[in-house]
Amino acid sequence: MSDGDGVKLFFEPFINNQGDLGVCVDLDNSRLTGIPKAVYGQRNLMGLSLKGNSIVDLPEDLVHLGRLESLTFSENGLEELPEVVCELRELRVLDLRGNKLKSLPKSIANLSNLRELWLDNNEFESFPDVLCDSEIEELYLRNNKLTELPENLSSLRCLKVLVVNGNHLSKLPDCIGNLPLLQEIWAQDNNLSDLPDAITKLPKLKRVMVDGNQMENPPMDVCKTGVAAIKRHLGGQ
């Protein structure tokens, strides 16, 4: 294991959605216990990937990476999200897959530019309500321990992709019909038997995935046919 200061860094170009040019660095699977100090000297760093290391805490120096838009911190054994991450106000993509997270700090609400949040393969037993009222567009919560989704899910008005497969959900809430931009629902391998009629209210919905459930309403053969068939079945009851 290494604190990272002996690791040679290779910076690659990074172009954001606005066409701004910066750099990114990939330190995946580098047996790190800390972030190399040289990283903090890159003030135009927009992308940082630290997947598959053993970094269980992040120093306050991280806040100096004020242009960081994409942070991958998956598979590090993280039990709590360090508050300093919530000071990276330009973050658009945060990947925390494969850690040991059970909750998120309230300060994550400070990440007003966050659009993609990856929380797959963690230990969430309840939906992280601190995300409500955010402008997240893609939320990934597969393979956690969720038993229900809250009614205030409807406050995620910008949500386009909801991924909750591999949990313990027995239903999807009616409030899901109040997500006007929702395009995809991934809910395979749960305990679902019915889909809410509210799904018929989603004008942009393109995909509903419910394989691995014991579907009754609509039946699985209808669900596999596609969104239009699902809406016809639910709307025709």
Secondary structure, 3 states (H helix, E strand, C coil): CECCCCCCCCEEEEECCCCCEEEEEECCCCCECCCCHHHHCCCCEEEEECCCCCCCCCCHHHHHCCCCCEEECCCCCCCCCCHHHHHCCCCCEEECCCCCCCCCCHHHHHCCCCCEEECCCCCCCCCCHHHCCCCCCEEECCCCCCCCCCHHHHHCCCCCEEECCCCCCCCCCHHHHHCCCCCEEECCCCCCCECCHHHHHCCCCCEEECCCCCCEECEHHHHHHCHHHHHHHHHCC
